[in-house]
């Protein structure tokens, strides 16, 4: 019986031309044309056209009639070349087994509103576009890890539950930790600094949480970050690591994900130009560029999404925005020796309106300066005693940065909103499913 034949994935079928195999998957749709039944199947690895004709079609007629959208099946048959079919092959059906029936699948070929699709996210994930996005996300994660692993970085994961804030207490999710106050991590950076003092170059990859009440297309309350941290690394070297990482990821995705990018209808022209070095502009230079565009900002004010978009439009690749007023940045950021009013910090802005994808800085390594900055920010020194210890015992200049994974996926994939770049997004208004 054909269903006793070796089960292979759709992605593997090209290597089995002329052989009898079994494919397990779900029905995307099917139609009849004369004496031939066309069935499109998916299994997560790809899509396949299967055909039933002649006596086989007659024998299987009752089962074929039950193949509604998303019915799970096992289909046995012979792999045949067909240049008109997806992948250049089709499966000539010998037998069909229904594994799981599907009746009234709620997502059809008609237009659906985003709220409806998000309410049915558990089913929307099966669509071709969403499958392409999750595969693209996986490829980007793999590329990020490959670059860091191959350049001497050690993965060393910090805790998700922390006793204190890394940046600002107003954006933390507080929890009760056995009658002690604790928080969901907004960044693993402080712990990574300790790990860098032990291992040299380290990185973490995991979930982070921000309680910002933002409803923009760039914000999630739960998102994933890749956070490298490097001992004996100063500001300029930190920027070089960032641009090398982004260049490597983009170019690898262009090589490895042509099908996913095609499904997303991504214009590849802009991605091909993503080559290091990236341009650099200071905060003060940015203010001068924004003024004639009607986006004037007073010195000392933060820049928002419209400002970032306008700045990035002037370049064909990501651009570093550097040397922010120190008041705008976190307590641990190193002041510029030539102008202590400025922090040795940088945001990497993606082109095409995607905004900040990386934030990084050189960290303060001087004990007295760190203590003054903590006092300026009103931080309880006892809660940060372990962090201050890093400056007491063999302190060195060190730097690091955080890559927002979902924003990176959105930019590379050309996706309008970050909610589609994570399987189950958490936003200000959505905690379900």
Secondary structure as UniProt FT lines:
FT   HELIX           2..4
FT   HELIX           10..16
FT   TURN            17..18
FT   STRAND          20..33
FT   TURN            34..35
FT   STRAND          36..42
FT   STRAND          47..53
FT   HELIX           54..59
FT   HELIX           61..64
FT   TURN            65..66
FT   TURN            69..70
FT   STRAND          72..81
FT   TURN            83..84
FT   HELIX           86..88
FT   STRAND          89..100
FT   HELIX           114..119
FT   HELIX           121..124
FT   TURN            125..126
FT   HELIX           128..150
FT   TURN            151..152
FT   STRAND          154..155
FT   STRAND          161..162
FT   HELIX           169..171
FT   STRAND          173..177
FT   TURN            178..179
FT   STRAND          180..184
FT   HELIX           189..199
FT   STRAND          201..209
FT   TURN            217..218
FT   STRAND          222..231
FT   HELIX           235..256
FT   HELIX           258..263
FT   TURN            264..265
FT   HELIX           269..272
FT   STRAND          279..282
FT   HELIX           283..291
FT   TURN            292..294
FT   TURN            299..300
FT   HELIX           305..312
FT   TURN            313..314
FT   STRAND          319..322
FT   HELIX           326..328
FT   TURN            331..332
FT   STRAND          335..336
FT   TURN            337..338
FT   STRAND          339..343
FT   STRAND          345..350
FT   TURN            351..354
FT   STRAND          355..363
FT   HELIX           367..376
FT   TURN            377..378
FT   TURN            381..384
FT   HELIX           385..389
FT   TURN            390..392
FT   STRAND          398..404
FT   HELIX           405..413
FT   HELIX           418..421
FT   TURN            423..424
FT   TURN            428..429
//
